[in-house]
Amino acid sequence: MAVAVALVANISIVVATMSGSYLQIDMHMAYFAGLAVIGALFDWRVIAGATVATALHHILLNFLIPSAIYPGGTDLGRVSLHAVILLVEAGCPHLARDQGAGHVRSGLGGKHRGPRGAGACRAAQPPGGRTA
């Protein structure tokens, strides 16, 4: 959780330092890239923590120091759009895990969480259990 929130904080610092630059708004893509990296952990608590940290940062600064997040100042419509995209992205690792994508272990006790059960990973291997 600490690493995820620290990543969001670092991205926030980069976005704020870009204040006054035409690239400031483009640097927001780093939040989505950061959340994608965090999503690879497949731990909903960490993903939720990073999502909440990002959302709180944007909502608070939108009203307190708008130039730290958006060129030209406050933009509630943009905050809302980013929030919707953030929520969609935050939900994707959960959906992928529930579908058994790549037979990833969830980190919740190390058990396979796919819909076909733990035997599905073994069933996909050729006879003898060897893979190429």
DSSP file (Angstrom, degrees, kcal/mol; ACC not computed):
  #  RESIDUE AA STRUCTURE BP1 BP2  ACC     N-H-->O    O-->H-N    N-H-->O    O-->H-N    TCO  KAPPA ALPHA  PHI   PSI    X-CA   Y-CA   Z-CA
    1    1 A M     >        0   0    0      0, 0.0     4,-2.6     0, 0.0     5,-0.3   0.000 360.0 360.0 360.0 -42.8    0.0    0.0    0.0
    2    2 A A  H  >  +     0   0    0      1,-0.2     4,-2.3     2,-0.2     5,-0.2   0.900 360.0  48.6 -62.2 -40.9    2.8    2.4    0.9
    3    3 A V  H  > S+     0   0    0      2,-0.2     4,-2.3     1,-0.2    -1,-0.2   0.906 111.7  49.7 -65.8 -41.6    4.6    1.8   -2.4
    4    4 A A  H  > S+     0   0    0      2,-0.2     4,-2.0     1,-0.2    -2,-0.2   0.931 113.8  44.0 -64.4 -46.2    1.3    2.3   -4.4
    5    5 A V  H  X S+     0   0    0     -4,-2.6     4,-2.5     1,-0.2    -1,-0.2   0.877 112.6  53.5 -67.6 -36.6    0.5    5.6   -2.6
    6    6 A A  H  X S+     0   0    0     -4,-2.3     4,-2.6    -5,-0.3    -1,-0.2   0.888 106.9  52.1 -64.5 -38.2    4.1    6.7   -2.9
    7    7 A L  H  X S+     0   0    0     -4,-2.3     4,-2.3     2,-0.2    -2,-0.2   0.930 110.6  47.5 -62.3 -44.8    4.0    6.1   -6.7
    8    8 A V  H  X S+     0   0    0     -4,-2.0     4,-2.4     1,-0.2    -2,-0.2   0.907 111.6  51.4 -61.8 -41.7    0.8    8.2   -6.9
    9    9 A A  H  X S+     0   0    0     -4,-2.5     4,-2.1     2,-0.2    -2,-0.2   0.909 109.3  49.9 -62.9 -42.1    2.5   11.0   -4.8
   10   10 A N  H  X S+     0   0    0     -4,-2.6     4,-2.0     1,-0.2    -1,-0.2   0.910 110.8  48.8 -63.8 -41.5    5.5   11.0   -7.1
   11   11 A I  H  X S+     0   0    0     -4,-2.3     4,-2.5     1,-0.2    -1,-0.2   0.904 109.2  54.0 -63.5 -40.0    3.4   11.3  -10.2
   12   12 A S  H  X S+     0   0    0     -4,-2.4     4,-2.4     1,-0.2    -2,-0.2   0.884 107.0  51.0 -61.4 -39.1    1.5   14.1   -8.5
   13   13 A I  H  X S+     0   0    0     -4,-2.1     4,-2.4     2,-0.2    -1,-0.2   0.910 109.8  49.9 -65.2 -42.1    4.8   15.9   -7.9
   14   14 A V  H  X S+     0   0    0     -4,-2.0     4,-1.0     2,-0.2    -2,-0.2   0.931 111.2  48.8 -62.4 -45.1    5.7   15.5  -11.6
   15   15 A V  H >< S+     0   0    0     -4,-2.5     3,-0.5     1,-0.2    -2,-0.2   0.918 112.2  49.0 -61.3 -43.0    2.3   16.9  -12.7
   16   16 A A  H >< S+     0   0    0     -4,-2.4     3,-1.7     1,-0.2    -1,-0.2   0.882 107.2  54.4 -65.2 -38.1    2.7   19.9  -10.3
   17   17 A T  H 3< S+     0   0    0     -4,-2.4    -1,-0.2     1,-0.3    -2,-0.2   0.719 100.7  61.6 -69.7 -17.9    6.2   20.7  -11.5
   18   18 A M  T X< S+     0   0    0     -4,-1.0     3,-2.7    -3,-0.5     6,-0.4   0.404  75.2 137.5 -85.0   3.2    4.8   20.8  -15.0
   19   19 A S  T <  S+     0   0    0     -3,-1.7     3,-0.1     1,-0.3    49,-0.1  -0.241  71.0  21.2 -52.7 131.0    2.5   23.7  -14.0
   20   20 A G  T 3  S+     0   0    0      1,-0.3     2,-0.3    47,-0.2    -1,-0.3   0.274 101.5 111.9  91.0 -10.3    2.6   26.3  -16.7
   21   21 A S  S X  S-     0   0    0     -3,-2.7     3,-1.5     1,-0.1    -1,-0.3  -0.705  73.4-131.3 -95.0 146.9    3.8   23.9  -19.4
   22   22 A Y  T 3  S+     0   0    0     -2,-0.3     4,-0.3     1,-0.2     3,-0.3   0.677 108.0  62.0 -67.1 -15.1    1.6   22.7  -22.2
   23   23 A L  T 3> S+     0   0    0      1,-0.2     4,-1.8    -5,-0.2    -1,-0.2   0.497  74.8  94.2 -87.6  -4.5    2.6   19.2  -21.3
   24   24 A Q  T <4 S+     0   0    0     -3,-1.5     4,-0.4    -6,-0.4     3,-0.3   0.915  86.6  46.1 -56.2 -46.0    1.0   19.3  -17.8
   25   25 A I  T >4 S+     0   0    0     -4,-0.3     3,-1.1    -3,-0.3    -1,-0.2   0.860 109.5  55.6 -67.1 -33.6   -2.2   17.8  -18.9
   26   26 A D  G >4 S+     0   0    0     -4,-0.3     3,-1.8     1,-0.2    -1,-0.2   0.818  95.6  66.5 -66.9 -29.8   -0.4   15.1  -20.9
   27   27 A M  G >< S+     0   0    0     -4,-1.8     3,-1.7    -3,-0.3     4,-0.4   0.673  81.2  78.9 -66.8 -15.3    1.5   14.1  -17.7
   28   28 A H  G X> S+     0   0    0     -3,-1.1     3,-1.4    -4,-0.4     4,-0.9   0.757  76.7  73.4 -63.0 -22.5   -1.8   12.9  -16.3
   29   29 A M  H <> S+     0   0    0     -3,-1.8     4,-2.2     1,-0.3    -1,-0.3   0.775  82.6  70.1 -61.7 -23.4   -1.4    9.8  -18.4
   30   30 A A  H <> S+     0   0    0     -3,-1.7     4,-2.8     1,-0.2    -1,-0.3   0.824  91.4  58.6 -64.2 -30.7    1.3    8.8  -15.9
   31   31 A Y  H <> S+     0   0    0     -3,-1.4     4,-2.5    -4,-0.4    -1,-0.2   0.927 108.3  45.1 -61.8 -43.3   -1.5    8.3  -13.3
   32   32 A F  H  X S+     0   0    0     -4,-0.9     4,-1.8     2,-0.2    -2,-0.2   0.884 113.9  48.4 -70.5 -37.7   -3.1    5.7  -15.6
   33   33 A A  H  X S+     0   0    0     -4,-2.2     4,-2.0     2,-0.2    -2,-0.2   0.914 112.0  50.4 -65.7 -41.7    0.2    4.0  -16.3
   34   34 A G  H  X S+     0   0    0     -4,-2.8     4,-2.5     1,-0.2    -2,-0.2   0.908 110.0  49.3 -62.4 -42.4    1.0    4.0  -12.6
   35   35 A L  H  X S+     0   0    0     -4,-2.5     4,-2.5     1,-0.2    -1,-0.2   0.850 108.0  54.7 -67.1 -32.8   -2.4    2.4  -11.8
   36   36 A A  H  X S+     0   0    0     -4,-1.8     4,-0.9     2,-0.2    -1,-0.2   0.910 109.6  46.9 -64.6 -41.2   -1.8   -0.2  -14.5
   37   37 A V  H >< S+     0   0    0     -4,-2.0     3,-0.8     1,-0.2     4,-0.2   0.930 114.0  47.3 -64.2 -45.4    1.5   -1.1  -12.9
   38   38 A I  H >< S+     0   0    0     -4,-2.5     3,-1.9     1,-0.2     5,-0.4   0.870 104.9  61.7 -63.5 -37.0   -0.1   -1.3   -9.5
   39   39 A G  H >< S+     0   0    0     -4,-2.5     3,-1.8     1,-0.3    -1,-0.2   0.765  87.5  72.2 -61.1 -25.8   -2.9   -3.4  -11.0
   40   40 A A  T << S+     0   0    0     -4,-0.9    -1,-0.3    -3,-0.8    -2,-0.2   0.674  84.9  68.3 -64.9 -15.0   -0.4   -6.0  -11.9
   41   41 A L  T <  S-     0   0    0     -3,-1.9    -1,-0.3    -4,-0.2    -2,-0.2   0.703  92.6-147.7 -74.5 -19.1   -0.3   -6.8   -8.1
   42   42 A F    <   +     0   0    0     -3,-1.8     2,-0.6    -4,-0.3    -3,-0.1   0.830  53.3 131.4  52.8  36.5   -3.9   -8.1   -8.3
   43   43 A D    >>  -     0   0    0     -5,-0.4     4,-2.2     1,-0.1     3,-0.7  -0.943  47.4-157.9-118.3 108.2   -4.5   -7.0   -4.8
   44   44 A W  H 3> S+     0   0    0     -2,-0.6     4,-2.6     1,-0.3     5,-0.2   0.783  90.2  59.0 -58.8 -29.0   -7.8   -5.0   -4.6
   45   45 A R  H 3> S+     0   0    0      2,-0.2     4,-2.2     1,-0.2    -1,-0.3   0.916 108.9  42.8 -67.5 -41.6   -6.7   -3.2   -1.4
   46   46 A V  H <> S+     0   0    0     -3,-0.7     4,-2.4     2,-0.2     5,-0.2   0.912 115.2  49.4 -70.0 -42.8   -3.6   -1.7   -3.0
   47   47 A I  H  X S+     0   0    0     -4,-2.2     4,-2.3     1,-0.2    -2,-0.2   0.922 113.0  47.8 -61.3 -44.4   -5.5   -0.8   -6.2
   48   48 A A  H  X S+     0   0    0     -4,-2.6     4,-2.9    -5,-0.2     5,-0.2   0.902 110.3  52.4 -63.9 -41.2   -8.2    0.8   -4.1
   49   49 A G  H  X S+     0   0    0     -4,-2.2     4,-2.4     1,-0.2    -2,-0.2   0.919 111.8  44.9 -61.4 -44.5   -5.7    2.7   -2.1
   50   50 A A  H  X S+     0   0    0     -4,-2.4     4,-2.3     2,-0.2    -1,-0.2   0.881 113.5  51.2 -66.8 -38.1   -3.9    4.1   -5.1
   51   51 A T  H  X S+     0   0    0     -4,-2.3     4,-2.6    -5,-0.2    -2,-0.2   0.929 112.2  45.6 -64.7 -45.7   -7.3    5.0   -6.7
   52   52 A V  H  X S+     0   0    0     -4,-2.9     4,-3.0     2,-0.2     5,-0.3   0.911 112.1  51.8 -64.2 -42.7   -8.5    6.8   -3.6
   53   53 A A  H  X S+     0   0    0     -4,-2.4     4,-2.1    -5,-0.2    -1,-0.2   0.914 112.6  45.8 -60.8 -42.5   -5.1    8.6   -3.3
   54   54 A T  H  X S+     0   0    0     -4,-2.3     4,-2.2     2,-0.2    -2,-0.2   0.928 114.6  47.1 -65.8 -45.4   -5.4    9.8   -6.9
   55   55 A A  H  X S+     0   0    0     -4,-2.6     4,-2.8     2,-0.2     5,-0.2   0.929 113.1  47.7 -64.0 -46.5   -9.0   10.8   -6.6
   56   56 A L  H  X S+     0   0    0     -4,-3.0     4,-2.8     1,-0.2     5,-0.3   0.917 110.5  53.0 -61.3 -43.0   -8.5   12.8   -3.3
   57   57 A H  H  X S+     0   0    0     -4,-2.1     4,-2.3    -5,-0.3     5,-0.2   0.937 113.6  42.7 -56.5 -48.3   -5.4   14.5   -4.7
   58   58 A H  H  X S+     0   0    0     -4,-2.2     4,-1.9     2,-0.2    -2,-0.2   0.910 115.7  47.3 -68.7 -42.8   -7.4   15.7   -7.8
   59   59 A I  H  X S+     0   0    0     -4,-2.8     4,-0.9     2,-0.2    -2,-0.2   0.947 116.3  43.5 -65.3 -47.8  -10.5   16.7   -5.9
   60   60 A L  H >X S+     0   0    0     -4,-2.8     4,-2.6    -5,-0.2     3,-0.9   0.947 117.3  44.0 -63.9 -49.2   -8.7   18.6   -3.2
   61   61 A L  H 3X S+     0   0    0     -4,-2.3     4,-0.9    -5,-0.3     7,-0.3   0.791 101.3  69.0 -70.7 -25.2   -6.2   20.4   -5.5
   62   62 A N  H 3< S+     0   0    0     -4,-1.9    -1,-0.3    -5,-0.2    -2,-0.2   0.854 116.6  25.8 -56.9 -32.9   -9.0   21.2   -8.0
   63   63 A F  H << S+     0   0    0     -3,-0.9    -2,-0.2    -4,-0.9    -1,-0.2   0.751 130.6  38.8-101.4 -29.8  -10.3   23.6   -5.4
   64   64 A L  H  < S+     0   0    0     -4,-2.6    -3,-0.2     1,-0.2    -2,-0.1   0.922 136.8   1.5 -89.6 -49.0   -7.2   24.5   -3.3
   65   65 A I    ><  +     0   0    0     -4,-0.9     3,-2.2    -5,-0.2     4,-0.3  -0.589  68.2 171.6-139.1  71.4   -4.4   24.8   -5.9
   66   66 A P  G >> S+     0   0    0      0, 0.0     4,-2.4     0, 0.0     3,-1.6   0.801  74.3  63.6 -58.9 -31.4   -6.0   24.2   -9.3
   67   67 A S  G 34 S+     0   0    0      1,-0.3   -47,-0.2     2,-0.2     5,-0.1   0.679  90.7  69.1 -68.3 -14.1   -2.8   25.2  -11.3
   68   68 A A  G <4 S+     0   0    0     -3,-2.2    -1,-0.3    -7,-0.3   -50,-0.2   0.663 116.3  20.8 -76.6 -15.3   -1.0   22.2   -9.7
   69   69 A I  T <4 S+     0   0    0     -3,-1.6    -2,-0.2    -4,-0.3    -1,-0.1   0.682 126.0  34.5-122.5 -28.7   -3.1   19.8  -11.7
   70   70 A Y  S >< S-     0   0    0     -4,-2.4     3,-1.8   -54,-0.0    -1,-0.3  -0.989  75.1-118.4-134.0 135.7   -4.6   21.6  -14.7
   71   71 A P  T 3  S+     0   0    0      0, 0.0    -4,-0.1     0, 0.0    -3,-0.1  -0.503 104.5  22.8 -65.7 134.7   -3.3   24.3  -17.0
   72   72 A G  T 3  S-     0   0    0     -2,-0.2     2,-0.2    -5,-0.1    -5,-0.1   0.439 119.5 -94.8  87.5  -1.2   -5.6   27.3  -16.7
   73   73 A G  S <  S+     0   0    0     -3,-1.8    -8,-0.0    -7,-0.3   -11,-0.0  -0.567  80.0  18.8 100.2-157.9   -6.9   26.3  -13.3
   74   74 A T        +     0   0    0     -2,-0.2     2,-0.1   -12,-0.1   -11,-0.1  -0.111  47.7 172.1 -60.7 145.4   -9.9   24.5  -12.0
   75   75 A D     >  +     0   0    0      1,-0.1     4,-2.2     2,-0.0     3,-0.3  -0.597   9.5 179.3-156.5  85.9  -11.9   22.2  -14.2
   76   76 A L  H  > S+     0   0    0      1,-0.2     4,-2.3     2,-0.2     5,-0.2   0.834  85.2  56.7 -62.3 -34.1  -14.6   20.1  -12.5
   77   77 A G  H  > S+     0   0    0      2,-0.2     4,-2.3     1,-0.2    -1,-0.2   0.904 108.3  46.8 -62.8 -41.4  -15.6   18.5  -15.8
   78   78 A R  H  > S+     0   0    0     -3,-0.3     4,-2.7     2,-0.2    -2,-0.2   0.896 110.5  52.3 -68.8 -40.1  -12.1   17.3  -16.4
   79   79 A V  H  X S+     0   0    0     -4,-2.2     4,-2.3     1,-0.2    -2,-0.2   0.920 111.0  48.5 -59.7 -43.3  -11.8   16.0  -12.8
   80   80 A S  H  X S+     0   0    0     -4,-2.3     4,-2.1     2,-0.2    -2,-0.2   0.916 111.3  48.9 -64.2 -43.8  -15.1   14.1  -13.3
   81   81 A L  H  X S+     0   0    0     -4,-2.3     4,-2.2     1,-0.2    -2,-0.2   0.930 112.4  48.0 -61.4 -45.7  -13.9   12.6  -16.6
   82   82 A H  H  X S+     0   0    0     -4,-2.7     4,-2.7     1,-0.2    -1,-0.2   0.879 109.2  54.7 -62.9 -37.4  -10.6   11.5  -15.1
   83   83 A A  H  X S+     0   0    0     -4,-2.3     4,-2.4    -5,-0.2    -1,-0.2   0.913 108.0  48.2 -64.0 -42.5  -12.5   10.0  -12.1
   84   84 A V  H  X S+     0   0    0     -4,-2.1     4,-2.1     2,-0.2    -2,-0.2   0.934 113.8  46.5 -63.4 -45.8  -14.6    7.8  -14.4
   85   85 A I  H  X S+     0   0    0     -4,-2.2     4,-2.6     1,-0.2    -2,-0.2   0.910 111.6  52.6 -62.9 -41.5  -11.6    6.6  -16.4
   86   86 A L  H  X S+     0   0    0     -4,-2.7     4,-2.6     1,-0.2    -2,-0.2   0.909 109.2  48.9 -60.4 -44.4   -9.7    5.9  -13.1
   87   87 A L  H  X S+     0   0    0     -4,-2.4     4,-1.5     2,-0.2    -1,-0.2   0.893 110.9  50.2 -65.1 -39.8  -12.6    3.8  -11.7
   88   88 A V  H  X S+     0   0    0     -4,-2.1     4,-0.9     1,-0.2     3,-0.3   0.943 113.5  45.4 -62.7 -46.7  -12.8    1.8  -15.0
   89   89 A E  H >< S+     0   0    0     -4,-2.6     3,-0.7     1,-0.2    -2,-0.2   0.892 109.5  55.2 -65.1 -38.4   -9.1    1.1  -15.0
   90   90 A A  H 3< S+     0   0    0     -4,-2.6     4,-0.5     1,-0.2    -1,-0.2   0.820 107.9  50.5 -64.4 -29.8   -9.1    0.3  -11.3
   91   91 A G  H 3X S+     0   0    0     -4,-1.5     4,-2.0    -3,-0.3    -1,-0.2   0.684  92.1  78.2 -81.3 -18.0  -11.8   -2.4  -11.9
   92   92 A C  H <X S+     0   0    0     -4,-0.9     4,-2.8    -3,-0.7     5,-0.2   0.897  88.9  51.5 -64.0 -44.2  -10.0   -4.1  -14.8
   93   93 A P  H  > S+     0   0    0      0, 0.0     4,-2.5     0, 0.0    -1,-0.2   0.897 110.9  50.9 -60.6 -35.9   -7.4   -6.1  -12.8
   94   94 A H  H  > S+     0   0    0     -4,-0.5     4,-2.3     2,-0.2    -2,-0.2   0.926 111.9  46.3 -64.6 -44.4  -10.3   -7.5  -10.6
   95   95 A L  H  X S+     0   0    0     -4,-2.0     4,-1.3     2,-0.2    -1,-0.2   0.910 112.6  50.0 -65.0 -41.7  -12.3   -8.5  -13.7
   96   96 A A  H  <>S+     0   0    0     -4,-2.8     5,-2.4     1,-0.2     4,-0.3   0.912 111.2  49.0 -63.7 -41.8   -9.2  -10.1  -15.3
   97   97 A R  H ><5S+     0   0    0     -4,-2.5     3,-1.5     1,-0.2    -1,-0.2   0.918 108.8  52.8 -63.9 -42.6   -8.5  -12.1  -12.2
   98   98 A D  H 3<5S+     0   0    0     -4,-2.3    -1,-0.2     1,-0.3    -2,-0.2   0.770 107.9  51.9 -65.3 -24.7  -12.1  -13.3  -12.0
   99   99 A Q  T 3<5S-     0   0    0     -4,-1.3    -1,-0.3    -3,-0.3    -2,-0.2   0.454 114.8-117.3 -89.1  -1.7  -11.9  -14.5  -15.6
  100  100 A G  T X 5 -     0   0    0     -3,-1.5     3,-2.1    -4,-0.3    -3,-0.2   0.775  42.6-172.1  73.9  26.1   -8.7  -16.4  -14.8
  101  101 A A  G > <S-     0   0    0     -5,-2.4     3,-1.1     1,-0.3    -1,-0.2  -0.331  71.3 -12.6 -58.6 119.6   -6.6  -14.3  -17.3
  102  102 A G  G 3  S-     0   0    0      1,-0.2    -1,-0.3    -2,-0.2    -2,-0.1   0.599 108.6 -88.3  67.6  11.2   -3.2  -15.9  -17.6
  103  103 A H  G <   -     0   0    0     -3,-2.1    -1,-0.2     1,-0.2     2,-0.2   0.901  69.6-179.9  53.4  44.6   -3.8  -18.1  -14.6
  104  104 A V    <   -     0   0    0     -3,-1.1     9,-0.6     1,-0.1     2,-0.3  -0.546  28.0-124.1 -78.7 139.0   -2.5  -15.4  -12.3
  105  105 A R  B     -A  112   0A   0     -2,-0.2     7,-0.2     7,-0.1     4,-0.1  -0.649  16.0-139.7 -80.8 141.8   -2.4  -16.1   -8.6
  106  106 A S        -     0   0    0      5,-0.9    -1,-0.1    -2,-0.3     6,-0.1   0.651  25.3-122.4 -82.5 -17.1   -4.3  -13.4   -6.6
  107  107 A G  S    S+     0   0    0      4,-0.1     2,-1.1     1,-0.1    -1,-0.1   0.435  80.8 116.1  86.4  -2.3   -2.0  -12.9   -3.7
  108  108 A L  S >  S-     0   0    0      3,-0.3     3,-0.6     1,-0.1    -2,-0.1  -0.648 109.2 -36.8-100.5  75.1   -4.9  -13.8   -1.4
  109  109 A G  T 3  S-     0   0    0     -2,-1.1    -1,-0.1     1,-0.2     3,-0.1   0.485  96.0 -89.0  85.9   2.7   -3.5  -17.0    0.1
  110  110 A G  T 3  S+     0   0    0      1,-0.2     2,-0.3     3,-0.0    -1,-0.2   0.606  85.2 140.2  73.4  11.8   -1.8  -18.0   -3.2
  111  111 A K    <   -     0   0    0     -3,-0.6    -5,-0.9     1,-0.1    -3,-0.3  -0.655  61.0-105.4 -91.1 146.1   -4.9  -19.9   -4.4
  112  112 A H  B     -A  105   0A   0     -2,-0.3     6,-0.2    -7,-0.2    -7,-0.1  -0.487  30.5-169.9 -66.3 132.4   -6.0  -19.7   -8.0
  113  113 A R        +     0   0    0     -9,-0.6    -1,-0.1    -2,-0.2   -13,-0.1   0.272  40.3 124.2-110.5  10.3   -9.1  -17.6   -8.2
  114  114 A G  S >  S-     0   0    0      1,-0.1     3,-1.3   -10,-0.1   -15,-0.2  -0.242  74.0-110.7 -69.4 162.6  -10.2  -18.3  -11.8
  115  115 A P  T 3  S+     0   0    0      0, 0.0    -1,-0.1     0, 0.0   -16,-0.1   0.673 114.7  56.4 -69.1 -16.9  -13.7  -19.6  -12.5
  116  116 A R  T 3  S-     0   0    0      1,-0.2     3,-0.2   -17,-0.0     4,-0.1   0.488 107.0-125.0 -96.0  -2.8  -12.4  -23.1  -13.5
  117  117 A G    X   -     0   0    0     -3,-1.3     3,-1.3     1,-0.2     4,-0.4  -0.126  39.6 -55.8  86.0 175.4  -10.5  -23.7  -10.2
  118  118 A A  T >> S+     0   0    0      1,-0.3     3,-0.9    -6,-0.2     4,-0.7   0.779 126.9  65.2 -65.7 -28.9   -6.9  -24.7   -9.5
  119  119 A G  H 3> S+     0   0    0      1,-0.2     4,-2.5    -3,-0.2    -1,-0.3   0.689  83.7  76.7 -69.1 -17.4   -7.0  -27.7  -11.7
  120  120 A A  H <> S+     0   0    0     -3,-1.3     4,-1.2     1,-0.2    -1,-0.2   0.872  92.1  51.7 -63.6 -36.4   -7.4  -25.6  -14.8
  121  121 A C  H <4 S+     0   0    0     -3,-0.9     4,-0.3    -4,-0.4     3,-0.2   0.907 112.8  44.9 -67.3 -40.2   -3.8  -24.6  -14.8
  122  122 A R  H >< S+     0   0    0     -4,-0.7     3,-1.3     1,-0.2    -2,-0.2   0.871 108.4  57.5 -69.9 -36.1   -2.6  -28.1  -14.6
  123  123 A A  H 3< S+     0   0    0     -4,-2.5    -1,-0.2     1,-0.3    -2,-0.2   0.776  99.0  60.5 -66.5 -25.5   -5.1  -29.3  -17.3
  124  124 A A  T 3< S+     0   0    0     -4,-1.2    -1,-0.3    -3,-0.2    -2,-0.2   0.624  88.6  91.4 -78.2 -12.3   -3.6  -26.8  -19.8
  125  125 A Q  S <  S-     0   0    0     -3,-1.3     6,-0.1    -4,-0.3     3,-0.1  -0.519  84.5-108.5 -82.7 150.5   -0.2  -28.5  -19.6
  126  126 A P    >   -     0   0    0      0, 0.0     3,-2.0     0, 0.0     4,-0.2  -0.274  55.5 -68.7 -69.3 164.6    0.8  -31.2  -22.0
  127  127 A P  T 3  S+     0   0    0      0, 0.0     3,-0.5     0, 0.0    -4,-0.0  -0.226 125.6  33.4 -52.9 141.7    1.0  -34.8  -20.7
  128  128 A G  T 3  S-     0   0    0      1,-0.2     3,-0.1    -3,-0.1    -3,-0.0   0.316 116.1 -99.4  89.7  -7.2    4.0  -35.2  -18.3
  129  129 A G  S <  S+     0   0    0     -3,-2.0     2,-0.3     1,-0.2    -1,-0.2   0.554  80.2 136.7  74.9   7.8    3.6  -31.7  -17.0
  130  130 A R        -     0   0    0     -3,-0.5     2,-0.3    -4,-0.2    -1,-0.2  -0.681  36.0-160.8 -92.1 142.0    6.4  -30.2  -19.2
  131  131 A T              0   0    0     -2,-0.3    -6,-0.1    -6,-0.1    -3,-0.0  -0.852 360.0 360.0-117.5 157.4    6.0  -27.0  -21.0
  132  132 A A              0   0    0     -2,-0.3    -1,-0.0     0, 0.0    -2,-0.0   0.476 360.0 360.0 -72.3 360.0    7.9  -25.7  -23.9
